[in-house]
């Protein structure tokens, strides 16, 4: 009875599992954004910011690929910026590096 | 009394809006980079003054503006509409929109069709863009033949000659092997980034990985296993993220190298 009732919900279950596994990483990033990001003096010159990139990557690519993409992004942040497009927000210039540009990995 | 006089005199001096003035205005919008607005103005001119205009020329301008605005799906739809009244112009821009959507193989076939069936200037444009599509497909000898078949008198003639001459020399895009970049980062964190010409990222990766490995090892030596587990977990993230970054970065490097080579030839 139980197995047949849930048989058709496999994709939903998988999605729930992905969301569940993402929770610790998403929680950590949200705490960082709320508590630590406002008191930092040096900011990443890239758009979206590292934390926003990480949240988006985990949301779009799941709990396995998302954190890998986030780690890669943190290592790249502010380095070798000549390879990124430039955008201006307000009066400040940023380097544009969206999640889509790193996914798929090819 | 004054307003009555004005009402009588002003209409006599007001010049009626002519088709060519709308087209001139649209041309100016294109020069200013306002492609979407230009498309609307060309369309307006065609709608109100279908008989007064050199329609093929305006169709070309309209579709060029649409392509320059990078609205390729819109361009595809527009070119299919234009195809009903001017088959060659519509077919050329339909192929151009496919190219913009990175569907290089069908775009090449469609440009070839334009080259085979249409008169100038679409014929030479078709040959030129078939060559550009071949560049994207890395078919250098075919691209060279395409560029050589562009008429010298065509607006793209000189550029086609330049491209053909460039293709007479060996093409080396200095690609980086993504697998190798990943393996390099796995063997020595940062080496893969160095391989894809990102030296500062390489140094960051080396330092961060080194620091976390050292922290993990030191924690184990001090018997602080909780801290060691946390540091090892983070290190696992940096390490595997670095491998991912090496692979993704190499692909990005290759795309940039190809763009740098092909983009100078993408002339509308």
Interface residues (C-beta under 8 A of the other chain):
Chain A: X65 X67 X68 X69 X70 X71 X72 X74 X75 X76 X79 X80 X83 X101 X102 X103 X105 X106
Chain B: X178 X193 X197 X198 X199 X200 X201 X204 X205 X208 X237 X238 X240 X241 X242 X244 X245 X247 X248 X249 X251 X252 X253 X256
